[in-house]
């Protein structure tokens, strides 16, 4: 068996800032050796070399939010396929018409190859991707010499760093090649390789790799470099002249060669230990905020074995925990610069990718950001807001061209590119859905400046659009000509759009009250919200998806659950306040089923969150099993197919909803954990709740054992503890005295807090 085809995942825990932080480890250091249990023909072919056999199954992602790479881990011929999230064809299509060529697509940037010279075999191979550190490591031995190669994408140093070392001096002997994805000519000089190019839309770009050898030499050999030494550090840089600014035509006016050289020069001023240290400080600060501990990794098993056993009905809660943290890792790695995560985050090896690797506004880009606030990564939401606001001028122009010059406000089509260009099919409700993300950011962060300067203009303009568009029938306001994505006919009063407009108007009114705004707009919004047609219950107890019943469609195995937006990510239907509607939502969700057309990467995450919001822990946990069984690749990337990032982000968000909920004005701890399975005991820390709280909890044998809340802004707490049977808790403020809190009539515990104080919940004796 060819060892170059061997790979599997392990999991371990590292200690950072006194917190247990999960790591994703890809390794072959446990016997026996196994291939993936569902290999493709191509993968099994021994003639296919390891680094290029299957990009989405074998590559492991790293990223700094702007540039990223898939690392393949072949000791002898490493392939690092890299991207810059702004490398796009097409442009600003504001015509309101769909033009594929004008819309463009996300592009592959190129590949870096590192070929070891004089090595034709190896042993003791071990490959890891550590989620805690964002570092991909390959280890192997050849003729008694141990080699290590580390790869990471540094946010502070704007570079992809590759470091190769041996445990004996002078043993590094490698050839380095840099190959562009658009037939560019690679040149070598002064210890570096570089190429430049220009796309059909005149977007300029450049890439280079700079090599530093310790106690060795670097020589140019045509379009490649030959490097020797004790250790070698390669710094890979890529840049374009894109700018997220419609007023500048989405160009920054700077030659990307100049940008790239500056980034490389700054990185080269540091030694490898300094580069690694600055990356670790930056990355672990985000990743270590949230810890989930529900099990240990099973010993002596590779990931293929674990996935195979899991898919046969076995239990592996550690694998589910790993999937949760992977979504956070991918979000950090793809959303920290000006542009948000696209359909594949920022990882793409094609120049004609599926769905253009664009921003899909009818659920996909929104789902990318569902976990961002609750999973304690609020900074990572900033690129989403940046892109929305940069796209507004073009979207406003396209909206008026499509629906009339008297149309106020703006919305988008389903497909949108990085230039604000609109592609396939108008999605009228999209801007209302985006407004929800602005409100959520405020609800978690209490950033009043953000609410006033960034959120309110969106609420105001999009509310004007819907006040203009709504039509009245039988005393109720309806969204006209709407669609239940991606299901059924286009007609008035579709439930999905009604729910989104309700959420928009509700958050507009809340924001106005906080900001002290009362004017004609707010009065009109208040009146309109009261007249909106709300969720309707059908003849068999379901939430009606349309104003008329369509049993064949409503009971279909369709992948979308658009008519349940009000359950999640909205909050119009809740168990606490609308129990009858919540029961109808359960009926509708069960009718959709979990087979057939419903098996998509992002479907499992949405349904996981829906079941959790409805208090149904068993079906919520079944959604985690569904994703790992049907839509997880060997590297745990979610596949639609192909790979789509929203599936990873969505399941992380769903698991968050199982652990903590705060959408009803109260904080509910452990509302939907699967106690009948092997989540019987565990703990989490660092998740966020609306109102400005960091929360932690532990449980054992179906009983909550401890909890704490860190109050960031001093807001009062309404706390619900579904696993607690007692009607009294003891509350211990940090540095204060223990006080007793009795349950209110509704079973919640209510108490004031002070900003900056952590409150430990000491459970009273029964």
Secondary structure as GFF3:
##gff-version 3
##sequence-region A 1 766
A	DSSP	three_ten_helix	3	5	.	.	.	ID=ss1
A	DSSP	beta_strand	9	16	.	.	.	ID=ss2
A	DSSP	beta_strand	19	26	.	.	.	ID=ss3
A	DSSP	alpha_helix	41	44	.	.	.	ID=ss4
A	DSSP	three_ten_helix	50	52	.	.	.	ID=ss5
A	DSSP	alpha_helix	55	58	.	.	.	ID=ss6
A	DSSP	beta_strand	60	63	.	.	.	ID=ss7
A	DSSP	beta_strand	67	71	.	.	.	ID=ss8
A	DSSP	beta_strand	77	84	.	.	.	ID=ss9
A	DSSP	alpha_helix	100	103	.	.	.	ID=ss10
A	DSSP	beta_strand	110	116	.	.	.	ID=ss11
A	DSSP	beta_strand	123	130	.	.	.	ID=ss12
A	DSSP	beta_strand	135	142	.	.	.	ID=ss13
A	DSSP	beta_strand	145	154	.	.	.	ID=ss14
A	DSSP	beta_strand	159	166	.	.	.	ID=ss15
A	DSSP	beta_strand	172	180	.	.	.	ID=ss16
A	DSSP	beta_strand	187	189	.	.	.	ID=ss17
A	DSSP	beta_strand	192	198	.	.	.	ID=ss18
A	DSSP	beta_strand	204	214	.	.	.	ID=ss19
A	DSSP	beta_strand	218	221	.	.	.	ID=ss20
A	DSSP	beta_strand	224	229	.	.	.	ID=ss21
A	DSSP	beta_strand	231	240	.	.	.	ID=ss22
A	DSSP	three_ten_helix	246	248	.	.	.	ID=ss23
A	DSSP	alpha_helix	256	268	.	.	.	ID=ss24
A	DSSP	alpha_helix	272	287	.	.	.	ID=ss25
A	DSSP	beta_strand	291	293	.	.	.	ID=ss26
A	DSSP	alpha_helix	303	311	.	.	.	ID=ss27
A	DSSP	alpha_helix	317	334	.	.	.	ID=ss28
A	DSSP	three_ten_helix	354	357	.	.	.	ID=ss29
A	DSSP	beta_strand	359	360	.	.	.	ID=ss30
A	DSSP	alpha_helix	364	368	.	.	.	ID=ss31
A	DSSP	three_ten_helix	378	381	.	.	.	ID=ss32
A	DSSP	alpha_helix	382	403	.	.	.	ID=ss33
A	DSSP	beta_strand	412	413	.	.	.	ID=ss34
A	DSSP	beta_strand	415	416	.	.	.	ID=ss35
A	DSSP	beta_strand	426	427	.	.	.	ID=ss36
A	DSSP	alpha_helix	430	445	.	.	.	ID=ss37
A	DSSP	alpha_helix	448	450	.	.	.	ID=ss38
A	DSSP	pi_helix	451	455	.	.	.	ID=ss39
A	DSSP	alpha_helix	456	469	.	.	.	ID=ss40
A	DSSP	beta_strand	471	473	.	.	.	ID=ss41
A	DSSP	beta_strand	476	478	.	.	.	ID=ss42
A	DSSP	beta_strand	482	484	.	.	.	ID=ss43
A	DSSP	beta_strand	487	491	.	.	.	ID=ss44
A	DSSP	alpha_helix	495	515	.	.	.	ID=ss45
A	DSSP	alpha_helix	520	531	.	.	.	ID=ss46
A	DSSP	alpha_helix	551	554	.	.	.	ID=ss47
A	DSSP	three_ten_helix	562	564	.	.	.	ID=ss48
A	DSSP	alpha_helix	579	592	.	.	.	ID=ss49
A	DSSP	three_ten_helix	596	598	.	.	.	ID=ss50
A	DSSP	alpha_helix	601	613	.	.	.	ID=ss51
A	DSSP	alpha_helix	617	630	.	.	.	ID=ss52
A	DSSP	alpha_helix	645	659	.	.	.	ID=ss53
A	DSSP	beta_strand	660	661	.	.	.	ID=ss54
A	DSSP	beta_strand	667	669	.	.	.	ID=ss55
A	DSSP	beta_strand	682	689	.	.	.	ID=ss56
A	DSSP	beta_strand	693	700	.	.	.	ID=ss57
A	DSSP	beta_strand	703	711	.	.	.	ID=ss58
A	DSSP	beta_strand	717	721	.	.	.	ID=ss59
A	DSSP	beta_strand	728	733	.	.	.	ID=ss60
A	DSSP	beta_strand	738	742	.	.	.	ID=ss61
A	DSSP	beta_strand	749	751	.	.	.	ID=ss62
A	DSSP	beta_strand	758	763	.	.	.	ID=ss63
###
